[in-house]
Amino acid sequence: MKAASIIETAEHPTNDQLCTIARTYILEEHARVGDRIYYWDNWNISVGANSSASEPTLDNDTYSWATTLSCDITNIEVSERNDIEQEYLVTVAADITVGSGSNSNLSETENQEIEYEKHVFFCYIKSIQGDYLVTSVEE
C-alpha cells in the first residue's frame, strides 16, 4: 500500500489529488506532531556554529530543542501546473504550534515557551515512474 502522500495515476493528477499529496506530506513528514529537533553549539567544528539533528549527541552537554505540538493547514492551492513536464507547485499555509526547552548540565528542562507560528510551504510535486510525490519543500 502506498502512502497517501504518493498517488499513482495514468492521467494527469487533479488539483484535489495534488493538494492531498501536499497536505499529507506536510502533516506526516515535514511538520509531524510530536517530532523533536535538537540544536546545539558544536564548538569542535567552528566557534558558534549551530547544528541540528533528530537526537542529541553525547558530546554536547548543552542543547535546546523544539517539538511540533500542532499543525493546522489553513489554506492549500495548486500554484503552478506543468502537465507536459509532470511538475507541479502546491502552496500550503499552516499554523504551527511549537514548544521548546533546553538541556544544561545533563538535566532537561522544559521552558514553558509555546510559539504560534505561521508558515507557508511550497511543495514541489513531480511524477517519478508514474507516482506523483513531493520532491522538495521550501518555506
N, CA, C and O atoms as a GROMACS GRO file, in nm:
protein
  556
    1MET      N    1   0.084  -0.118   0.000
    1MET     CA    2   0.000   0.000   0.000
    1MET      C    3   0.089   0.124   0.000
    1MET      O    4   0.183   0.133   0.078
    2LYS      N    5   0.059   0.218  -0.085
    2LYS     CA    6   0.137   0.340  -0.096
    2LYS      C    7   0.089   0.442   0.007
    2LYS      O    8  -0.028   0.446   0.043
    3ALA      N    9   0.183   0.523   0.053
    3ALA     CA   10   0.148   0.631   0.146
    3ALA      C   11   0.056   0.728   0.075
    3ALA      O   12   0.060   0.742  -0.047
    4ALA      N   13  -0.028   0.797   0.152
    4ALA     CA   14  -0.123   0.892   0.094
    4ALA      C   15  -0.052   1.010   0.030
    4ALA      O   16  -0.113   1.084  -0.048
    5SER      N   17   0.076   1.030   0.061
    5SER     CA   18   0.150   1.141   0.000
    5SER      C   19   0.207   1.101  -0.135
    5SER      O   20   0.282   1.178  -0.196
    6ILE      N   21   0.173   0.982  -0.183
    6ILE     CA   22   0.212   0.937  -0.317
    6ILE      C   23   0.086   0.889  -0.387
    6ILE      O   24   0.011   0.808  -0.333
    7ILE      N   25   0.062   0.939  -0.507
    7ILE     CA   26  -0.055   0.896  -0.583
    7ILE      C   27  -0.008   0.843  -0.717
    7ILE      O   28   0.070   0.908  -0.787
    8GLU      N   29  -0.057   0.725  -0.753
    8GLU     CA   30  -0.026   0.665  -0.881
    8GLU      C   31  -0.148   0.685  -0.971
    8GLU      O   32  -0.259   0.648  -0.935
    9THR      N   33  -0.125   0.744  -1.087
    9THR     CA   34  -0.236   0.766  -1.180
    9THR      C   35  -0.183   0.765  -1.322
    9THR      O   36  -0.072   0.811  -1.349
   10ALA      N   37  -0.263   0.711  -1.413
   10ALA     CA   38  -0.225   0.709  -1.555
   10ALA      C   39  -0.253   0.843  -1.620
   10ALA      O   40  -0.190   0.878  -1.720
   11GLU      N   41  -0.346   0.918  -1.564
   11GLU     CA   42  -0.383   1.050  -1.615
   11GLU      C   43  -0.303   1.157  -1.542
   11GLU      O   44  -0.229   1.128  -1.448
   12HIS      N   45  -0.319   1.281  -1.586
   12HIS     CA   46  -0.262   1.391  -1.511
   12HIS      C   47  -0.338   1.403  -1.380
   12HIS      O   48  -0.460   1.386  -1.378
   13PRO      N   49  -0.269   1.433  -1.270
   13PRO     CA   50  -0.340   1.442  -1.142
   13PRO      C   51  -0.433   1.563  -1.138
   13PRO      O   52  -0.405   1.666  -1.199
   14THR      N   53  -0.542   1.548  -1.067
   14THR     CA   54  -0.634   1.660  -1.049
   14THR      C   55  -0.577   1.754  -0.944
   14THR      O   56  -0.485   1.718  -0.870
   15ASN      N   57  -0.632   1.875  -0.936
   15ASN     CA   58  -0.590   1.968  -0.831
   15ASN      C   59  -0.616   1.910  -0.693
   15ASN      O   60  -0.534   1.927  -0.602
   16ASP      N   61  -0.729   1.840  -0.676
   16ASP     CA   62  -0.759   1.778  -0.547
   16ASP      C   63  -0.654   1.673  -0.510
   16ASP      O   64  -0.613   1.665  -0.394
   17GLN      N   65  -0.612   1.593  -0.608
   17GLN     CA   66  -0.509   1.493  -0.580
   17GLN      C   67  -0.377   1.558  -0.542
   17GLN      O   68  -0.310   1.513  -0.449
   18LEU      N   69  -0.338   1.664  -0.612
   18LEU     CA   70  -0.214   1.734  -0.581
   18LEU      C   71  -0.220   1.795  -0.441
   18LEU      O   72  -0.122   1.790  -0.367
   19CYS      N   73  -0.334   1.853  -0.405
   19CYS     CA   74  -0.350   1.912  -0.272
   19CYS      C   75  -0.343   1.804  -0.164
   19CYS      O   76  -0.287   1.827  -0.057
   20THR      N   77  -0.400   1.687  -0.191
   20THR     CA   78  -0.394   1.576  -0.096
   20THR      C   79  -0.251   1.530  -0.075
   20THR      O   80  -0.210   1.505   0.038
   21ILE      N   81  -0.174   1.520  -0.182
   21ILE     CA   82  -0.033   1.480  -0.172
   21ILE      C   83   0.042   1.579  -0.083
   21ILE      O   84   0.113   1.538   0.009
   22ALA      N   85   0.027   1.708  -0.111
   22ALA     CA   86   0.099   1.811  -0.036
   22ALA      C   87   0.054   1.815   0.110
   22ALA      O   88   0.138   1.823   0.200
   23ARG      N   89  -0.077   1.810   0.135
   23ARG     CA   90  -0.130   1.813   0.272
   23ARG      C   91  -0.075   1.696   0.353
   23ARG      O   92  -0.027   1.714   0.465
   24THR      N   93  -0.082   1.577   0.297
   24THR     CA   94  -0.035   1.459   0.368
   24THR      C   95   0.114   1.468   0.395
   24THR      O   96   0.160   1.432   0.504
   25TYR      N   97   0.191   1.515   0.299
   25TYR     CA   98   0.335   1.528   0.318
   25TYR      C   99   0.367   1.624   0.433
   25TYR      O  100   0.449   1.593   0.519
   26ILE      N  101   0.303   1.740   0.434
   26ILE     CA  102   0.329   1.838   0.541
   26ILE      C  103   0.291   1.780   0.677
   26ILE      O  104   0.369   1.791   0.772
   27LEU      N  105   0.174   1.719   0.688
   27LEU     CA  106   0.125   1.668   0.817
   27LEU      C  107   0.199   1.544   0.865
   27LEU      O  108   0.215   1.525   0.986
   28GLU      N  109   0.244   1.458   0.772
   28GLU     CA  110   0.304   1.331   0.813
   28GLU      C  111   0.455   1.326   0.803
   28GLU      O  112   0.518   1.238   0.861
   29GLU      N  113   0.514   1.420   0.730
   29GLU     CA  114   0.659   1.416   0.711
   29GLU      C  115   0.729   1.545   0.756
   29GLU      O  116   0.825   1.540   0.833
   30HIS      N  117   0.681   1.658   0.710
   30HIS     CA  118   0.754   1.784   0.727
   30HIS      C  119   0.729   1.850   0.862
   30HIS      O  120   0.822   1.902   0.924
   31ALA      N  121   0.606   1.850   0.909
   31ALA     CA  122   0.572   1.916   1.036
   31ALA      C  123   0.488   1.821   1.121
   31ALA      O  124   0.382   1.858   1.172
   32ARG      N  125   0.535   1.699   1.135
   32ARG     CA  126   0.461   1.595   1.207
   32ARG      C  127   0.453   1.628   1.357
   32ARG      O  128   0.554   1.658   1.420
   33VAL      N  129   0.333   1.621   1.412
   33VAL     CA  130   0.312   1.648   1.554
   33VAL      C  131   0.392   1.546   1.635
   33VAL      O  132   0.387   1.426   1.609
   34GLY      N  133   0.466   1.596   1.734
   34GLY     CA  134   0.547   1.511   1.821
   34GLY      C  135   0.693   1.505   1.781
   34GLY      O  136   0.776   1.464   1.862
   35ASP      N  137   0.726   1.545   1.660
   35ASP     CA  138   0.866   1.544   1.618
   35ASP      C  139   0.945   1.647   1.697
   35ASP      O  140   0.897   1.757   1.722
   36ARG      N  141   1.064   1.610   1.737
   36ARG     CA  142   1.151   1.698   1.814
   36ARG      C  143   1.284   1.714   1.740
   36ARG      O  144   1.340   1.616   1.690
   37ILE      N  145   1.331   1.837   1.733
   37ILE     CA  146   1.461   1.866   1.672
   37ILE      C  147   1.550   1.926   1.780
   37ILE      O  148   1.506   2.012   1.857
   38TYR      N  149   1.674   1.880   1.786
   38TYR     CA  150   1.771   1.929   1.884
   38TYR      C  151   1.868   2.025   1.816
   38TYR      O  152   1.907   2.005   1.702
   39TYR      N  153   1.906   2.131   1.888
   39TYR     CA  154   2.002   2.230   1.840
   39TYR      C  155   2.110   2.246   1.946
   39TYR      O  156   2.081   2.250   2.066
   40TRP      N  157   2.234   2.257   1.902
   40TRP     CA  158   2.342   2.280   1.996
   40TRP      C  159   2.454   2.354   1.927
   40TRP      O  160   2.462   2.359   1.804
   41ASP      N  161   2.541   2.412   2.008
   41ASP     CA  162   2.661   2.475   1.955
   41ASP      C  163   2.770   2.369   1.950
   41ASP      O  164   2.809   2.314   2.054
   42ASN      N  165   2.818   2.341   1.832
   42ASN     CA  166   2.921   2.240   1.814
   42ASN      C  167   3.055   2.312   1.802
   42ASN      O  168   3.098   2.350   1.693
   43TRP      N  169   3.118   2.329   1.915
   43TRP     CA  170   3.241   2.409   1.919
   43TRP      C  171   3.358   2.337   1.852
   43TRP      O  172   3.458   2.402   1.824
   44ASN      N  173   3.349   2.209   1.826
   44ASN     CA  174   3.458   2.137   1.760
   44ASN      C  175   3.467   2.170   1.612
   44ASN      O  176   3.576   2.160   1.555
   45ILE      N  177   3.357   2.210   1.549
   45ILE     CA  178   3.359   2.242   1.407
   45ILE      C  179   3.409   2.384   1.387
   45ILE      O  180   3.507   2.406   1.316
   46SER      N  181   3.343   2.479   1.446
   46SER     CA  182   3.388   2.619   1.443
   46SER      C  183   3.314   2.693   1.553
   46SER      O  184   3.205   2.653   1.593
   47VAL      N  185   3.372   2.797   1.600
   47VAL     CA  186   3.314   2.869   1.713
   47VAL      C  187   3.175   2.921   1.678
   47VAL      O  188   3.157   2.993   1.580
   48GLY      N  189   3.078   2.882   1.759
   48GLY     CA  190   2.942   2.932   1.743
   48GLY      C  191   2.861   2.869   1.632
   48GLY      O  192   2.750   2.914   1.606
   49ALA      N  193   2.911   2.766   1.566
   49ALA     CA  194   2.835   2.703   1.458
   49ALA      C  195   2.716   2.628   1.518
   49ALA      O  196   2.733   2.550   1.612
   50ASN      N  197   2.599   2.650   1.465
   50ASN     CA  198   2.480   2.580   1.512
   50ASN      C  199   2.462   2.452   1.434
   50ASN      O  200   2.487   2.448   1.313
   51SER      N  201   2.418   2.348   1.501
   51SER     CA  202   2.390   2.220   1.438
   51SER      C  203   2.251   2.176   1.480
   51SER      O  204   2.197   2.225   1.579
   52SER      N  205   2.193   2.084   1.405
   52SER     CA  206   2.064   2.028   1.445
   52SER      C  207   2.058   1.882   1.405
   52SER      O  208   2.127   1.839   1.313
   53ALA      N  209   1.975   1.806   1.475
   53ALA     CA  210   1.957   1.664   1.447
   53ALA      C  211   1.829   1.618   1.513
   53ALA      O  212   1.764   1.695   1.584
   54SER      N  213   1.793   1.493   1.489
   54SER     CA  214   1.671   1.440   1.549
   54SER      C  215   1.696   1.383   1.688
   54SER      O  216   1.600   1.353   1.760
   55GLU      N  217   1.823   1.366   1.728
   55GLU     CA  218   1.856   1.318   1.862
   55GLU      C  219   1.977   1.395   1.913
   55GLU      O  220   2.062   1.433   1.833
   56PRO      N  221   1.987   1.418   2.045
   56PRO     CA  222   2.104   1.488   2.097
   56PRO      C  223   2.226   1.398   2.091
   56PRO      O  224   2.214   1.275   2.084
   57THR      N  225   2.344   1.458   2.093
   57THR     CA  226   2.467   1.380   2.095
   57THR      C  227   2.520   1.376   2.237
   57THR      O  228   2.483   1.458   2.321
   58LEU      N  229   2.606   1.280   2.264
   58LEU     CA  230   2.665   1.269   2.397
   58LEU      C  231   2.781   1.366   2.415
   58LEU      O  232   2.823   1.393   2.528
   59ASP      N  233   2.832   1.420   2.304
   59ASP     CA  234   2.947   1.510   2.309
   59ASP      C  235   2.910   1.650   2.356
   59ASP      O  236   2.997   1.725   2.398
   60ASN      N  237   2.786   1.686   2.349
   60ASN     CA  238   2.744   1.822   2.382
   60ASN      C  239   2.660   1.819   2.509
   60ASN      O  240   2.560   1.748   2.516
   61ASP      N  241   2.701   1.896   2.609
   61ASP     CA  242   2.627   1.893   2.734
   61ASP      C  243   2.518   2.000   2.741
   61ASP      O  244   2.436   1.997   2.833
   62THR      N  245   2.516   2.093   2.647
   62THR     CA  246   2.414   2.196   2.646
   62THR      C  247   2.348   2.200   2.509
   62THR      O  248   2.415   2.216   2.407
   63TYR      N  249   2.217   2.186   2.508
   63TYR     CA  250   2.144   2.194   2.381
   63TYR      C  251   2.004   2.246   2.408
   63TYR      O  252   1.958   2.249   2.522
   64SER      N  253   1.938   2.286   2.303
   64SER     CA  254   1.797   2.323   2.313
   64SER      C  255   1.720   2.239   2.213
   64SER      O  256   1.779   2.179   2.123
   65TRP      N  257   1.590   2.234   2.229
   65TRP     CA  258   1.508   2.152   2.140
   65TRP      C  259   1.375   2.220   2.114
   65TRP      O  260   1.332   2.308   2.188
   66ALA      N  261   1.312   2.178   2.006
   66ALA     CA  262   1.179   2.228   1.970
   66ALA      C  263   1.095   2.108   1.928
   66ALA      O  264   1.141   2.020   1.856
   67THR      N  265   0.970   2.106   1.973
   67THR     CA  266   0.877   1.998   1.942
   67THR      C  267   0.753   2.056   1.875
   67THR      O  268   0.697   2.155   1.922
   68THR      N  269   0.711   1.993   1.765
   68THR     CA  270   0.587   2.035   1.699
   68THR      C  271   0.470   1.986   1.783
   68THR      O  272   0.452   1.865   1.802
   69LEU      N  273   0.389   2.079   1.833
   69LEU     CA  274   0.273   2.044   1.916
   69LEU      C  275   0.145   2.033   1.835
   69LEU      O  276   0.058   1.951   1.866
   70SER      N  277   0.133   2.115   1.731
   70SER     CA  278   0.016   2.106   1.643
   70SER      C  279   0.051   2.166   1.508
   70SER      O  280   0.139   2.252   1.497
   71CYS      N  281  -0.020   2.121   1.407
   71CYS     CA  282  -0.004   2.174   1.272
   71CYS      C  283  -0.141   2.172   1.207
   71CYS      O  284  -0.199   2.067   1.182
   72ASP      N  285  -0.192   2.292   1.180
   72ASP     CA  286  -0.324   2.305   1.119
   72ASP      C  287  -0.309   2.371   0.982
   72ASP      O  288  -0.260   2.484   0.972
   73ILE      N  289  -0.352   2.301   0.877
   73ILE     CA  290  -0.348   2.356   0.742
   73ILE      C  291  -0.460   2.458   0.731
   73ILE      O  292  -0.576   2.426   0.756
   74THR      N  293  -0.426   2.582   0.694
   74THR     CA  294  -0.527   2.688   0.683
   74THR      C  295  -0.566   2.717   0.539
   74THR      O  296  -0.675   2.767   0.513
   75ASN      N  297  -0.477   2.687   0.445
   75ASN     CA  298  -0.508   2.708   0.303
   75ASN      C  299  -0.415   2.621   0.221
   75ASN      O  300  -0.299   2.599   0.256
   76ILE      N  301  -0.468   2.572   0.110
   76ILE     CA  302  -0.386   2.490   0.020
   76ILE      C  303  -0.439   2.509  -0.121
   76ILE      O  304  -0.559   2.504  -0.146
   77GLU      N  305  -0.346   2.532  -0.214
   77GLU     CA  306  -0.388   2.552  -0.353
   77GLU      C  307  -0.275   2.517  -0.448
   77GLU      O  308  -0.157   2.529  -0.415
   78VAL      N  309  -0.313   2.474  -0.567
   78VAL     CA  310  -0.216   2.447  -0.672
   78VAL      C  311  -0.176   2.581  -0.733
   78VAL      O  312  -0.261   2.653  -0.785
   79SER      N  313  -0.049   2.614  -0.726
   79SER     CA  314   0.000   2.743  -0.775
   79SER      C  315   0.048   2.736  -0.919
   79SER      O  316   0.030   2.831  -0.996
   80GLU      N  317   0.108   2.624  -0.955
   80GLU     CA  318   0.158   2.607  -1.092
   80GLU      C  319   0.134   2.463  -1.136
   80GLU      O  320   0.150   2.369  -1.059
   81ARG      N  321   0.096   2.449  -1.264
   81ARG     CA  322   0.077   2.317  -1.325
   81ARG      C  323   0.157   2.311  -1.453
   81ARG      O  324   0.150   2.402  -1.536
   82ASN      N  325   0.233   2.206  -1.470
   82ASN     CA  326   0.302   2.180  -1.596
   82ASN      C  327   0.277   2.034  -1.629
   82ASN      O  328   0.356   1.946  -1.595
   83ASP      N  329   0.164   2.009  -1.698
   83ASP     CA  330   0.126   1.871  -1.729
   83ASP      C  331   0.222   1.807  -1.829
   83ASP      O  332   0.238   1.685  -1.829
   84ILE      N  333   0.286   1.887  -1.913
   84ILE     CA  334   0.381   1.832  -2.010
   84ILE      C  335   0.503   1.773  -1.938
   84ILE      O  336   0.544   1.661  -1.967
   85GLU      N  337   0.560   1.850  -1.845
   85GLU     CA  338   0.677   1.804  -1.770
   85GLU      C  339   0.638   1.722  -1.646
   85GLU      O  340   0.724   1.665  -1.580
   86GLN      N  341   0.509   1.717  -1.616
   86GLN     CA  342   0.456   1.648  -1.498
   86GLN      C  343   0.519   1.704  -1.369
   86GLN      O  344   0.561   1.629  -1.281
   87GLU      N  345   0.524   1.838  -1.362
   87GLU     CA  346   0.577   1.907  -1.245
   87GLU      C  347   0.472   2.006  -1.196
   87GLU      O  348   0.406   2.074  -1.275
   88TYR      N  349   0.457   2.013  -1.064
   88TYR     CA  350   0.351   2.095  -1.005
   88TYR      C  351   0.403   2.164  -0.879
   88TYR      O  352   0.493   2.113  -0.811
   89LEU      N  353   0.346   2.280  -0.850
   89LEU     CA  354   0.379   2.353  -0.728
   89LEU      C  355   0.250   2.375  -0.650
   89LEU      O  356   0.154   2.432  -0.701
   90VAL      N  357   0.249   2.328  -0.525
   90VAL     CA  358   0.133   2.345  -0.438
   90VAL      C  359   0.176   2.430  -0.319
   90VAL      O  360   0.276   2.402  -0.253
   91THR      N  361   0.100   2.536  -0.292
   91THR     CA  362   0.128   2.625  -0.180
   91THR      C  363   0.040   2.584  -0.062
   91THR      O  364  -0.082   2.572  -0.075
   92VAL      N  365   0.104   2.563   0.053
   92VAL     CA  366   0.034   2.520   0.174
   92VAL      C  367   0.060   2.621   0.285
   92VAL      O  368   0.176   2.647   0.320
   93ALA      N  369  -0.046   2.680   0.339
   93ALA     CA  370  -0.034   2.769   0.454
   93ALA      C  371  -0.075   2.690   0.579
   93ALA      O  372  -0.174   2.618   0.578
   94ALA      N  373   0.004   2.705   0.686
   94ALA     CA  374  -0.023   2.629   0.807
   94ALA      C  375   0.007   2.712   0.931
   94ALA      O  376   0.099   2.793   0.933
   95ASP      N  377  -0.073   2.689   1.035
   95ASP     CA  378  -0.045   2.743   1.168
   95ASP      C  379   0.018   2.630   1.248
   95ASP      O  380  -0.041   2.522   1.263
   96ILE      N  381   0.138   2.654   1.298
   96ILE     CA  382   0.212   2.550   1.370
   96ILE      C  383   0.242   2.600   1.511
   96ILE      O  384   0.288   2.713   1.530
   97THR      N  385   0.215   2.515   1.610
   97THR     CA  386   0.246   2.545   1.748
   97THR      C  387   0.369   2.464   1.788
   97THR      O  388   0.373   2.342   1.769
   98VAL      N  389   0.470   2.533   1.842
   98VAL     CA  390   0.596   2.470   1.877
   98VAL      C  391   0.625   2.494   2.025
   98VAL      O  392   0.613   2.606   2.074
   99GLY      N  393   0.663   2.388   2.096
   99GLY     CA  394   0.710   2.400   2.234
   99GLY      C  395   0.860   2.384   2.234
   99GLY      O  396   0.914   2.313   2.149
  100SER      N  397   0.929   2.447   2.328
  100SER     CA  398   1.075   2.437   2.329
  100SER      C  399   1.126   2.417   2.470
  100SER      O  400   1.055   2.441   2.568
  101GLY      N  401   1.249   2.374   2.479
  101GLY     CA  402   1.314   2.353   2.607
  101GLY      C  403   1.464   2.349   2.588
  101GLY      O  404   1.514   2.374   2.478
  102SER      N  405   1.535   2.318   2.694
  102SER     CA  406   1.681   2.314   2.684
  102SER      C  407   1.737   2.213   2.783
  102SER      O  408   1.668   2.168   2.875
  103ASN      N  409   1.862   2.178   2.763
  103ASN     CA  410   1.934   2.087   2.849
  103ASN      C  411   2.061   2.158   2.891
  103ASN      O  412   2.136   2.208   2.808
  104SER      N  413   2.084   2.162   3.020
  104SER     CA  414   2.208   2.220   3.071
  104SER      C  415   2.254   2.132   3.187
  104SER      O  416   2.176   2.101   3.276
  105ASN      N  417   2.380   2.094   3.185
  105ASN     CA  418   2.437   2.008   3.289
  105ASN      C  419   2.361   1.876   3.303
  105ASN      O  420   2.334   1.830   3.414
  106LEU      N  421   2.328   1.818   3.189
  106LEU     CA  422   2.266   1.685   3.180
  106LEU      C  423   2.126   1.676   3.239
  106LEU      O  424   2.079   1.565   3.266
  107SER      N  425   2.057   1.787   3.261
  107SER     CA  426   1.918   1.779   3.306
  107SER      C  427   1.831   1.860   3.210
  107SER      O  428   1.851   1.980   3.193
  108GLU      N  429   1.734   1.792   3.148
  108GLU     CA  430   1.649   1.858   3.050
  108GLU      C  431   1.535   1.929   3.122
  108GLU      O  432   1.467   1.871   3.206
  109THR      N  433   1.515   2.054   3.087
  109THR     CA  434   1.406   2.131   3.145
  109THR      C  435   1.319   2.186   3.034
  109THR      O  436   1.369   2.224   2.927
  110GLU      N  437   1.192   2.190   3.058
  110GLU     CA  438   1.101   2.245   2.959
  110GLU      C  439   1.075   2.390   2.993
  110GLU      O  440   1.021   2.422   3.099
  111ASN      N  441   1.115   2.478   2.901
  111ASN     CA  442   1.087   2.621   2.921
  111ASN      C  443   0.942   2.640   2.886
  111ASN      O  444   0.911   2.607   2.772
  112GLN      N  445   0.858   2.680   2.955
  112GLN     CA  446   0.718   2.691   2.919
  112GLN      C  447   0.697   2.784   2.800
  112GLN      O  448   0.604   2.865   2.800
  113GLU      N  449   0.782   2.773   2.702
  113GLU     CA  450   0.772   2.859   2.584
  113GLU      C  451   0.691   2.789   2.476
  113GLU      O  452   0.729   2.683   2.426
  114ILE      N  453   0.580   2.848   2.442
  114ILE     CA  454   0.497   2.799   2.334
  114ILE      C  455   0.493   2.909   2.229
  114ILE      O  456   0.460   3.024   2.258
  115GLU      N  457   0.527   2.873   2.107
  115GLU     CA  458   0.526   2.970   1.998
  115GLU      C  459   0.420   2.931   1.897
  115GLU      O  460   0.406   2.814   1.861
  116TYR      N  461   0.346   3.030   1.852
  116TYR     CA  462   0.245   3.009   1.748
  116TYR      C  463   0.302   3.070   1.621
  116TYR      O  464   0.321   3.192   1.613
  117GLU      N  465   0.328   2.987   1.524
  117GLU     CA  466   0.395   3.032   1.403
  117GLU      C  467   0.305   3.013   1.281
  117GLU      O  468   0.227   2.919   1.274
  118LYS      N  469   0.319   3.103   1.188
  118LYS     CA  470   0.251   3.090   1.059
  118LYS      C  471   0.357   3.056   0.955
  118LYS      O  472   0.460   3.122   0.947
  119HIS      N  473   0.331   2.953   0.877
  119HIS     CA  474   0.427   2.908   0.776
  119HIS      C  475   0.358   2.898   0.641
  119HIS      O  476   0.239   2.870   0.632
  120VAL      N  477   0.435   2.921   0.538
  120VAL     CA  478   0.390   2.894   0.401
  120VAL      C  479   0.493   2.800   0.340
  120VAL      O  480   0.612   2.831   0.334
  121PHE      N  481   0.446   2.685   0.296
  121PHE     CA  482   0.532   2.585   0.236
  121PHE      C  483   0.504   2.578   0.086
  121PHE      O  484   0.389   2.587   0.043
  122PHE      N  485   0.610   2.563   0.009
  122PHE     CA  486   0.597   2.544  -0.135
  122PHE      C  487   0.640   2.400  -0.163
  122PHE      O  488   0.758   2.367  -0.154
  123CYS      N  489   0.543   2.316  -0.197
  123CYS     CA  490   0.569   2.174  -0.221
  123CYS      C  491   0.582   2.150  -0.371
  123CYS      O  492   0.490   2.176  -0.448
  124TYR      N  493   0.698   2.100  -0.410
  124TYR     CA  494   0.722   2.066  -0.550
  124TYR      C  495   0.688   1.920  -0.570
  124TYR      O  496   0.746   1.832  -0.506
  125ILE      N  497   0.593   1.894  -0.659
  125ILE     CA  498   0.546   1.758  -0.685
  125ILE      C  499   0.584   1.722  -0.827
  125ILE      O  500   0.568   1.802  -0.919
  126LYS      N  501   0.634   1.600  -0.844
  126LYS     CA  502   0.678   1.555  -0.975
  126LYS      C  503   0.639   1.409  -0.992
  126LYS      O  504   0.624   1.335  -0.894
  127SER      N  505   0.622   1.369  -1.116
  127SER     CA  506   0.596   1.229  -1.146
  127SER      C  507   0.729   1.156  -1.157
  127SER      O  508   0.816   1.194  -1.236
  128ILE      N  509   0.743   1.051  -1.078
  128ILE     CA  510   0.862   0.965  -1.086
  128ILE      C  511   0.812   0.824  -1.112
  128ILE      O  512   0.755   0.760  -1.023
  129GLN      N  513   0.832   0.778  -1.232
  129GLN     CA  514   0.788   0.645  -1.276
  129GLN      C  515   0.639   0.624  -1.250
  129GLN      O  516   0.599   0.517  -1.202
  130GLY      N  517   0.559   0.724  -1.280
  130GLY     CA  518   0.414   0.712  -1.268
  130GLY      C  519   0.358   0.746  -1.132
  130GLY      O  520   0.236   0.755  -1.116
  131ASP      N  521   0.444   0.765  -1.032
  131ASP     CA  522   0.399   0.804  -0.898
  131ASP      C  523   0.420   0.954  -0.882
  131ASP      O  524   0.529   1.005  -0.909
  132TYR      N  525   0.318   1.024  -0.836
  132TYR     CA  526   0.330   1.167  -0.809
  132TYR      C  527   0.361   1.184  -0.661
  132TYR      O  528   0.288   1.135  -0.575
  133LEU      N  529   0.472   1.253  -0.631
  133LEU     CA  530   0.514   1.271  -0.493
  133LEU      C  531   0.587   1.402  -0.474
  133LEU      O  532   0.634   1.464  -0.570
  134VAL      N  533   0.596   1.446  -0.348
  134VAL     CA  534   0.668   1.568  -0.314
  134VAL      C  535   0.817   1.539  -0.328
  134VAL      O  536   0.870   1.448  -0.265
  135THR      N  537   0.885   1.619  -0.411
  135THR     CA  538   1.029   1.600  -0.429
  135THR      C  539   1.110   1.700  -0.348
  135THR      O  540   1.226   1.673  -0.316
  136SER      N  541   1.051   1.814  -0.312
  136SER     CA  542   1.119   1.909  -0.224
  136SER      C  543   1.017   2.006  -0.167
  136SER      O  544   0.907   2.023  -0.220
  137VAL      N  545   1.056   2.069  -0.056
  137VAL     CA  546   0.971   2.167   0.011
  137VAL      C  547   1.057   2.288   0.046
  137VAL      O  548   1.168   2.274   0.098
  138GLU      N  549   1.004   2.406   0.018
  138GLU     CA  550   1.069   2.530   0.059
  138GLU      C  551   0.974   2.604   0.150
  138GLU      O  552   0.852   2.593   0.137
  139GLU      N  553   1.030   2.679   0.241
  139GLU     CA  554   0.947   2.754   0.335
  139GLU      C  555   0.963   2.902   0.312
  139GLU      O  556   0.901   2.982   0.382
   0.00000   0.00000   0.00000
